């Protein structure tokens, strides 16, 4: 497994984003995932900031099973390519709410 890089910009608008590729392979299931993290261009005119796209497939046959699409600071969806059904697999608002709840109990 490798990890994406953090891109820190100071101009024109300060901020940090994940960029690059991430590949995860599960030897137990034989599944593999490729994730691509995007950001906007230098001047912020092109690109999709905080985007994540990817796919999950069988390593041996390269058969595509799922597509991943979304923004890591909002929601990320998983689409079953055989049925077309989409499922939200990550919701940032819900995750932050749960984290705040846990922190308030400490």
Rosetta blueprint (number, residue, H / E / L):
1 X L
2 X L
3 X L
4 X L
5 X E
6 X E
7 X E
8 X E
9 X E
10 X L
11 X L
12 X L
13 X L
14 X L
15 X E
16 X E
17 X E
18 X E
19 X E
20 X E
21 X E
22 X E
23 X E
24 X E
25 X E
26 X E
27 X L
28 X L
29 X L
30 X L
31 X E
32 X E
33 X E
34 X E
35 X E
36 X E
37 X E
38 X E
39 X L
40 X L
41 X L
42 X L
43 X L
44 X L
45 X L
46 X L
47 X L
48 X L
49 X L
50 X L
51 X E
52 X E
53 X E
54 X E
55 X E
56 X E
57 X E
58 X E
59 X L
60 X L
61 X L
62 X L
63 X L
64 X E
65 X E
66 X E
67 X E
68 X E
69 X E
70 X E
71 X E
72 X L
73 X L
74 X L
75 X E
76 X E
77 X E
78 X E
79 X E
80 X E
81 X L
82 X L
83 X L
84 X L
85 X L
86 X E
87 X E
88 X E
89 X E
90 X E
91 X E
92 X H
93 X H
94 X H
95 X H
96 X H
97 X H
98 X H
99 X H
100 X H
101 X H
102 X H
103 X H
104 X H
105 X L
106 X L
